[in-house]
Amino acid sequence: MNTMSDVILVYIPCESETQAQRISRHLMKKRLVACTNIFPHMHSRFFWPAKSGKVEEAHETVLLAKTIQSKWELVEQEVLKIHSYDTPCILAIPTTHVTQKYYDWLIGELRS
């Protein structure tokens, strides 16, 4: 087991499952992520417009992408290019442990 992992999970809420699939394909085609998971039917609440104090609600789809820290800036740039939101949530979640076999597979898939 690799205990100090450079693997990150990138959390990206999307307006629809179609958008999540499009972003997923785009990131994978560029070999910026090795794997994605798409979770449809998330119910979100957030303040919008900014500083208005108004609570908005939306149905979204979550895209969770697996990559490594050195790919973060490129992932962020590519998502910002094609995401429909003015202020998309793109969060890198660090990991502390990953099985060696999965880590080796992930690193192998991210090589250009």
C-alpha positions as YAML, in Angstrom:
chain: A
units: angstrom
residues:
- id: 1
  name: MET
  ca: [0.00, 0.00, 0.00]
- id: 2
  name: ASN
  ca: [1.25, 3.45, -0.91]
- id: 3
  name: THR
  ca: [0.66, 5.53, 2.25]
- id: 4
  name: MET
  ca: [1.74, 9.00, 1.07]
- id: 5
  name: SER
  ca: [-0.23, 9.16, -2.12]
- id: 6
  name: ASP
  ca: [-0.16, 11.81, -4.83]
- id: 7
  name: VAL
  ca: [-3.56, 10.57, -5.99]
- id: 8
  name: ILE
  ca: [-6.36, 13.14, -5.88]
- id: 9
  name: LEU
  ca: [-10.09, 12.87, -6.41]
- id: 10
  name: VAL
  ca: [-11.46, 15.80, -8.38]
- id: 11
  name: TYR
  ca: [-15.05, 16.60, -7.44]
- id: 12
  name: ILE
  ca: [-17.01, 18.40, -10.19]
- id: 13
  name: PRO
  ca: [-20.76, 19.01, -9.91]
- id: 14
  name: CYS
  ca: [-22.36, 19.34, -13.38]
- id: 15
  name: GLU
  ca: [-25.69, 20.62, -14.63]
- id: 16
  name: SER
  ca: [-26.59, 17.27, -16.18]
- id: 17
  name: GLU
  ca: [-25.43, 13.72, -16.73]
- id: 18
  name: THR
  ca: [-24.74, 14.65, -20.36]
- id: 19
  name: GLN
  ca: [-22.37, 17.41, -19.28]
- id: 20
  name: ALA
  ca: [-20.60, 15.11, -16.80]
- id: 21
  name: GLN
  ca: [-20.12, 12.50, -19.54]
- id: 22
  name: ARG
  ca: [-18.75, 15.13, -21.93]
- id: 23
  name: ILE
  ca: [-16.26, 16.46, -19.37]
- id: 24
  name: SER
  ca: [-15.28, 12.90, -18.41]
- id: 25
  name: ARG
  ca: [-14.58, 11.92, -22.03]
- id: 26
  name: HIS
  ca: [-12.64, 15.15, -22.62]
- id: 27
  name: LEU
  ca: [-10.38, 14.65, -19.58]
- id: 28
  name: MET
  ca: [-9.82, 10.96, -20.34]
- id: 29
  name: LYS
  ca: [-9.03, 11.59, -24.01]
- id: 30
  name: LYS
  ca: [-6.30, 14.00, -22.90]
- id: 31
  name: ARG
  ca: [-5.04, 11.40, -20.35]
- id: 32
  name: LEU
  ca: [-5.50, 13.90, -17.52]
- id: 33
  name: VAL
  ca: [-7.55, 11.43, -15.49]
- id: 34
  name: ALA
  ca: [-7.43, 7.64, -15.38]
- id: 35
  name: CYS
  ca: [-10.95, 6.95, -14.21]
- id: 36
  name: THR
  ca: [-14.21, 8.78, -13.55]
- id: 37
  name: ASN
  ca: [-17.42, 8.05, -11.71]
- id: 38
  name: ILE
  ca: [-20.69, 9.79, -12.52]
- id: 39
  name: PHE
  ca: [-23.34, 10.12, -9.82]
- id: 40
  name: PRO
  ca: [-26.63, 11.41, -11.23]
- id: 41
  name: HIS
  ca: [-29.48, 12.87, -9.18]
- id: 42
  name: MET
  ca: [-27.70, 14.99, -6.58]
- id: 43
  name: HIS
  ca: [-29.80, 17.68, -4.92]
- id: 44
  name: SER
  ca: [-27.76, 20.83, -4.23]
- id: 45
  name: ARG
  ca: [-28.37, 23.95, -2.19]
- id: 46
  name: PHE
  ca: [-26.12, 26.98, -2.44]
- id: 47
  name: PHE
  ca: [-26.08, 30.75, -2.07]
- id: 48
  name: TRP
  ca: [-26.64, 32.43, -5.48]
- id: 49
  name: PRO
  ca: [-26.15, 35.05, -6.73]
- id: 50
  name: ALA
  ca: [-23.00, 35.60, -4.69]
- id: 51
  name: LYS
  ca: [-23.47, 37.62, -1.50]
- id: 52
  name: SER
  ca: [-27.24, 37.83, -2.05]
- id: 53
  name: GLY
  ca: [-28.11, 35.59, 0.88]
- id: 54
  name: LYS
  ca: [-30.58, 33.84, -1.42]
- id: 55
  name: VAL
  ca: [-30.57, 30.03, -1.30]
- id: 56
  name: GLU
  ca: [-30.91, 28.33, -4.68]
- id: 57
  name: GLU
  ca: [-31.62, 24.66, -5.25]
- id: 58
  name: ALA
  ca: [-30.68, 22.51, -8.21]
- id: 59
  name: HIS
  ca: [-30.52, 18.93, -9.39]
- id: 60
  name: GLU
  ca: [-26.99, 18.16, -10.49]
- id: 61
  name: THR
  ca: [-24.77, 15.26, -11.46]
- id: 62
  name: VAL
  ca: [-21.45, 14.71, -9.70]
- id: 63
  name: LEU
  ca: [-18.38, 13.81, -11.72]
- id: 64
  name: LEU
  ca: [-15.58, 12.33, -9.61]
- id: 65
  name: ALA
  ca: [-12.27, 12.02, -11.47]
- id: 66
  name: LYS
  ca: [-9.16, 10.18, -10.29]
- id: 67
  name: THR
  ca: [-5.76, 11.58, -11.13]
- id: 68
  name: ILE
  ca: [-2.50, 12.75, -9.56]
- id: 69
  name: GLN
  ca: [-1.50, 16.11, -8.12]
- id: 70
  name: SER
  ca: [0.80, 17.00, -11.02]
- id: 71
  name: LYS
  ca: [-2.22, 16.91, -13.39]
- id: 72
  name: TRP
  ca: [-4.38, 19.24, -11.23]
- id: 73
  name: GLU
  ca: [-3.70, 22.52, -13.06]
- id: 74
  name: LEU
  ca: [-4.40, 21.01, -16.48]
- id: 75
  name: VAL
  ca: [-7.57, 19.31, -15.22]
- id: 76
  name: GLU
  ca: [-8.77, 22.60, -13.76]
- id: 77
  name: GLN
  ca: [-7.99, 24.51, -16.97]
- id: 78
  name: GLU
  ca: [-9.77, 21.99, -19.19]
- id: 79
  name: VAL
  ca: [-12.88, 21.83, -16.99]
- id: 80
  name: LEU
  ca: [-13.08, 25.63, -16.86]
- id: 81
  name: LYS
  ca: [-12.96, 25.73, -20.69]
- id: 82
  name: ILE
  ca: [-16.01, 23.51, -21.17]
- id: 83
  name: HIS
  ca: [-18.10, 23.68, -17.98]
- id: 84
  name: SER
  ca: [-21.34, 25.64, -18.38]
- id: 85
  name: TYR
  ca: [-21.33, 27.26, -14.93]
- id: 86
  name: ASP
  ca: [-19.92, 30.76, -14.41]
- id: 87
  name: THR
  ca: [-18.32, 29.57, -11.17]
- id: 88
  name: PRO
  ca: [-18.00, 25.79, -11.29]
- id: 89
  name: CYS
  ca: [-16.97, 23.87, -8.20]
- id: 90
  name: ILE
  ca: [-13.76, 22.00, -9.00]
- id: 91
  name: LEU
  ca: [-12.25, 20.55, -5.83]
- id: 92
  name: ALA
  ca: [-9.15, 18.39, -5.44]
- id: 93
  name: ILE
  ca: [-9.57, 15.95, -2.56]
- id: 94
  name: PRO
  ca: [-6.24, 14.48, -1.40]
- id: 95
  name: THR
  ca: [-5.91, 10.82, -0.54]
- id: 96
  name: THR
  ca: [-3.71, 9.31, 2.13]
- id: 97
  name: HIS
  ca: [-3.78, 5.66, 1.10]
- id: 98
  name: VAL
  ca: [-4.23, 3.71, -2.09]
- id: 99
  name: THR
  ca: [-3.64, 0.07, -2.85]
- id: 100
  name: GLN
  ca: [-0.40, -0.49, -4.73]
- id: 101
  name: LYS
  ca: [-2.01, -2.40, -7.60]
- id: 102
  name: TYR
  ca: [-4.59, 0.37, -8.21]
- id: 103
  name: TYR
  ca: [-1.91, 3.06, -7.90]
- id: 104
  name: ASP
  ca: [0.28, 1.31, -10.46]
- id: 105
  name: TRP
  ca: [-2.66, 0.99, -12.85]
- id: 106
  name: LEU
  ca: [-3.64, 4.66, -12.42]
- id: 107
  name: ILE
  ca: [-0.09, 5.92, -12.99]
- id: 108
  name: GLY
  ca: [0.23, 3.68, -16.04]
- id: 109
  name: GLU
  ca: [-2.94, 5.10, -17.58]
- id: 110
  name: LEU
  ca: [-1.82, 8.71, -17.05]
- id: 111
  name: ARG
  ca: [1.40, 8.25, -19.01]
- id: 112
  name: SER
  ca: [1.23, 9.88, -22.41]
...
